[in-house]
Amino acid sequence: MKTKRLLIALSMFASLAQAAPPMPTPAPPELGVKAYVLVDFDTGKVLAEKDATMRAEPASLTKIMTVYAVGDALRGGHIKLEDTPTVSEYAWKQEGSRMFINVNTPVSVDELLHGDIIQSGNDASVALAEHISGTEEAFATLMNTHAKTLGMTDTHFVNSTGLPDPEHYTTARDLSVLGRALIRDFPEIYKIFSMREYSYNGIRQHNRNGLLNKDPSADGIKTGHTDSAGYCLVGSAKREGMRLISVVMGADSNGDRTRASQALLNYGFRFFETRRLYEDNATVTDARVWLGAKETIKLGPAPGGTAITFPRGQYEQLKASVELPARLEAPIKQGQAMGKVNVELDGKTLATIQLVALEAVEEGSLISQWIDRAKLMMQ
């Protein structure tokens, strides 16, 4: 289909807030870890990465997916926070970090969630898995289904805890996808990840996420460690409306993973910014409609898709062009895709924003259609 392009100025965006002076964007910091990635939460744009698609052991980062699957079961009404599953011997006997639940004892889903998230309890993970799916093996199948749905293209789970297994793996990139999905889909559950300690059965344990003690803007997400995986951390922080997600895999120590995560987050917030270019239902352009009950139609962005991430201080240098089909003909439904806005910086495309019809246009009368067809023939 032939299209027409219309250049539009971004001065309307620049007038909303004063842009910071442009600054050069340096290379990401050198980090002594096996793999990492830094992404913007709203846009998914990768700001820094190293071996982000390399397979790695997730260790207890696995529990992010365990919690995601629990959140989905809660959302679907399959379980409730008030449920009190009885702890099996298999869950009670789990090795590694534990919540210290007792065998044959009822524990609420809410308590198990806190123990799984804050205390990283392997026993809590298995108890939740068994409550939802009957067995941990069946729950792992559910975890893999969620992973596929979310677009985690190189991840496979065999348990709910992250205990080592040759067939239990993921990547830094996939974990960033999971972190975004968790925050987006289950914001109420995500609030638990910022809690610094939790007590159960008379035992108080501290959240292992060192970012929570060092960065006031940090509110998650999860640590993991085994001898083979090293020290891992999926972190997230929000400053001035911008949220970033960092993933660090294979650090040498707890302190190293915290420092590496902090360095990535500081780098992202210092040298990049994310802004929403249009509000929902904002008119980007008016377009001519042929054969319709009216001659023009208002076009605006599709809901929720107008955020863009770019180097800090470059806001006023953004350029946008509207690309529409060469001819729009009625009938047109409200919300129907009509074209797109291409946003560029220094000649490179940063984002493409879909345009939709903000209103419906019905077919015009036979006379008005005849007139329009005559005009089109003359053109």
TADAWO-V244104 format. One record per pair of residues at least 6 apart in sequence whose C-alpha atoms are under 6 Angstrom apart, sorted by the first residue. I is the first residue (numbers start at 1). J is the second residue. Records with the same first field share a line. If there is no record, write none. Layout:
I->J  J
This chain:
2->325  326
3->324  325  326
4->323  324  326
5->322  323
6->321  322
7->321
8->320  321
14->316
19->313
20->313
21->313
22->313  314
33->250  251
34->249  250
35->50  51  52  249
36->49  50  52  172  247  248
37->48  49  52  246  247
38->46  47  48  245  246
39->45  46  47  244  245
40->244
41->180  243  244
52->172  173
53->171  173
54->171
55->170  171
56->169  170  171
57->169  229
59->162  163  224  225
60->161  162  224
61->223  224
62->162
63->161
66->160
73->79
74->80
81->109  110
82->108
83->108  109
84->106  107  108
85->106  107
86->104  105  106
87->103  104  105
88->103
89->103
91->123  126  127
92->103  123
94->123
97->121  122
98->121  122  123
99->115  121
112->124
115->121
116->124  125
118->207
119->205
122->161
125->160  161
129->136  139
130->136
133->139
140->157  158  159
152->174
154->170
155->169  170
156->168  169
157->168
158->168
172->247
183->190
193->220  221
194->219  220
196->206  207
197->205  206  207
198->204  205
209->223
210->258
212->218
217->237  238
218->236  237
219->237
220->235  236
221->234  235
222->233  234
223->232  233
224->232
225->231
229->250
230->250  251
231->250  251  253
232->248  249  250
233->247  248
234->246  247
235->245  246
236->244  245
237->243  244
251->257
271->311  312
272->310  311  312
273->309  310  312
274->308  309
275->307  308
276->306  307
277->306
278->306
280->303
281->300
282->300
283->298  299  300
284->299  300
285->299
286->297  298
287->296  297
288->295  296
289->295  296  328  329
290->329
291->329  330  364  369  372
292->330  362  363  364
293->362  363  364
298->358
299->356  357  358
300->355  356
301->354  355  356
302->354  355  356
318->344  345
319->343  344
320->342  343
321->341  342
322->340  341
323->339  340
324->339
330->362  363
331->361  362  363
332->360  361
333->360
334->357  358  359  360
335->356  357
336->356  357
337->355  356
338->355  356
339->355
340->353  354  355
341->352  353
342->352
343->349  350  351
344->350
